[in-house]
């Protein structure tokens, strides 16, 4: 897939753990882990919005397109 999820990079920059972010966003650790490890096939805009709100970033800071 050409979409790369850089959530782990942004989490490291903001010094927030998976557990803390999952709790603040309101999703399970397992679902956030799937997104973080680039295994997700989709992400809801409401989830993306909540992640961006908590990390104080833009969607483009998390999602990247790379030509395959």
LOLUMSE-564895 format. One record per residue: residue number from 1; x, y, z of N, C-alpha, C, O in turn; residue in one letter. Coordinates in steps of 0.2 Angstrom, whole numbers, plus 5000, padded with zeros to 4 digits. Each point is the difference from the previous one (the first is absolute). Layout:
N
 num  n_u  n_v  n_w ca_u ca_v ca_w  c_u  c_v  c_w  o_u  o_v  o_w residu
 NUM    X    Y    Z    X    Y    Z    X    Y    Z    X    Y    Z      A
...
END
This chain:
68
 num  n_u  n_v  n_w ca_u ca_v ca_w  c_u  c_v  c_w  o_u  o_v  o_w residu
   1 5004 4994 5000 4996 5006 5000 5004 5006 5000 5006 5000 5003      X
   2 4992 5005 4993 5004 5006 5000 5000 5005 5005 5003 5005 5001      X
   3 4992 4994 5004 4999 5005 5006 5004 4997 5006 4999 4994 5002      X
   4 5005 5010 5000 5004 4998 5006 4998 5004 5006 4999 5006 5000      X
   5 5000 4991 5006 4998 5003 5006 5006 5001 5004 5004 4996 5002      X
   6 4997 5011 5000 5006 5002 5004 4998 5002 5007 5003 5004 5003      X
   7 4992 4992 4999 4998 5001 5007 5005 4999 5005 5000 5004 5005      X
   8 5004 4991 4995 5005 4999 5005 5005 5006 5000 5003 5001 5005      X
   9 4999 5002 4989 5004 5005 5000 4997 5006 5004 5004 5003 5004      X
  10 4990 4999 4995 4997 5005 5003 4999 4999 5007 5001 5005 5004      X
  11 4997 4989 4998 5000 4998 5007 5006 5001 5004 5001 5003 5006      X
  12 5005 4995 4991 5007 5001 5003 5001 5008 5000 5003 5002 5006      X
  13 4995 5002 4989 5002 5007 5001 4996 5003 5006 5002 5005 5003      X
  14 4992 4993 4998 4995 5002 5005 5001 4997 5007 4997 5002 5005      X
  15 5008 4993 4995 5001 4996 5006 4994 4997 5003 4999 5001 5006      X
  16 4997 4996 4990 4994 4997 5003 5000 4992 4998 5002 4998 4995      X
  17 4995 4998 5010 5000 4993 4999 4994 4998 4997 4995 5004 4999      X
  18 5005 4990 4998 4994 4997 4997 4994 5000 5004 4995 5002 4998      X
  19 5006 4996 5009 4995 4999 5004 4997 5007 5002 4994 5001 5000      X
  20 5010 5004 5001 4997 5007 5001 4996 5003 4994 4995 5002 5001      X
  21 5008 4997 4993 4997 5003 4994 4993 4996 4999 4995 5003 4999      X
  22 5005 4990 5002 4994 4996 4999 4995 5003 5005 4994 5000 4998      X
  23 5008 5001 5008 4995 5002 5005 4997 5007 4998 4994 5001 5001      X
  24 5010 5003 4997 4998 5007 4999 4996 5000 4993 4995 5005 5000      X
  25 5006 4991 4996 4997 5000 4993 4993 4996 5001 4995 5001 4996      X
  26 5005 4994 5009 4994 4996 5001 5000 4994 4995 4994 4998 4998      X
  27 5011 4999 5001 5000 4994 4996 5005 4995 5004 5003 5002 5004      X
  28 4996 4992 4994 5004 4995 5003 5007 5000 4999 5002 5002 4994      X
  29 5002 4995 5010 5008 5000 4999 5001 4996 4994 5004 5001 4995      X
  30 4992 4993 5004 5001 4996 4994 4999 5004 4993 5003 4999 4996      X
  31 4991 5004 5004 4999 5004 4994 5005 5006 4999 5001 5001 4994      X
  32 5001 5002 5011 5005 5005 4999 5007 4997 4997 5003 5003 4996      X
  33 4998 4991 5007 5006 4996 4998 5000 4998 4993 5005 5001 4996      X
  34 4989 4997 5001 4999 4998 4993 5002 5006 4996 5003 5000 4995      X
  35 4994 5006 5007 5002 5006 4996 5007 5002 5001 5003 5002 4994      X
  36 5000 4998 5011 5007 5002 5002 5005 4995 4996 5005 5003 4997      X
  37 4993 4991 5002 5005 4995 4997 4998 5000 4992 5003 4996 4997      X
  38 4993 5008 5001 4999 5001 4992 4996 4994 4998 5001 4998 4994      X
  39 4995 4999 5010 4996 4994 4998 4993 5001 4998 4996 4996 4998      X
  40 5002 5010 5004 4993 5002 4999 4998 5001 4993 5004 5002 4996      X
  41 4990 4996 5002 4998 5001 4993 4996 5006 4999 4998 5002 4995      X
  42 5000 5001 5011 4995 5006 5000 5001 5004 5006 5002 4996 5005      X
  43 4996 5010 4995 5000 5004 5007 4994 5004 4999 4999 5004 4995      X
  44 4997 4997 5010 4994 5004 5001 5003 5007 5000 5005 5002 5004      X
  45 4992 5003 4993 5001 5007 5001 5000 5002 5007 5004 5004 5002      X
  46 4991 4994 5002 4999 5002 5007 5006 4997 5004 5002 5004 5004      X
  47 5001 4991 4994 5006 4997 5004 5006 5004 4998 5004 5002 5004      X
  48 4996 5000 4990 5006 5004 4997 5000 5007 5003 5005 5002 5002      X
  49 4989 5001 4999 4999 5006 5003 5002 5000 5007 5003 5004 5003      X
  50 4995 4991 5001 5001 4999 5007 5008 4999 5001 5003 5003 5005      X
  51 5000 4993 4991 5007 5000 5000 5004 5006 4999 5004 5002 5004      X
  52 4994 5002 4991 5003 5006 4998 4999 5005 5006 5004 5004 5001      X
  53 4990 4996 5002 4998 5005 5005 5005 4998 5006 5003 5005 5003      X
  54 4998 4989 4999 5004 4998 5006 5008 5001 4998 5003 5002 5005      X
  55 4999 4997 4989 5007 5001 4999 5001 5007 4997 5006 5002 4999      X
  56 4989 5002 5000 5001 5007 4998 5004 5000 4993 5005 5003 5000      X
  57 4992 4993 4996 5003 5000 4993 4995 5000 4994 4994 5000 5002      X
  58 5008 4999 4992 4996 5000 4995 5000 4993 4997 5004 4996 5001      X
  59 4990 5002 4995 5000 4993 4997 5006 4999 4996 5003 4994 5000      X
  60 5000 5011 4997 5006 4998 4996 5006 4999 5004 5005 4997 4997      X
  61 4995 5004 5009 5006 4999 5004 5000 4992 5002 5005 4997 5002      X
  62 4989 5000 4997 4999 4993 5002 5000 4996 4994 5003 4994 5000      X
  63 4993 5008 4995 4999 4996 4993 5005 5003 4995 5001 5006 4999      X
  64 5002 4989 4997 5004 5002 4995 4999 4995 4994 4999 4994 5001      X
  65 5001 5009 4993 5000 4996 4994 5007 4999 4997 5004 5004 4999      X
  66 4997 4989 4999 5006 4998 4997 4998 4996 4994 4996 4995 5000      X
  67 5007 5007 4994 4999 4996 4994 5003 4993 5001 5005 4999 5002      X
  68 4991 4996 4996 5002 4993 5001 5005 4998 4995 5003 4995 4999      X
END
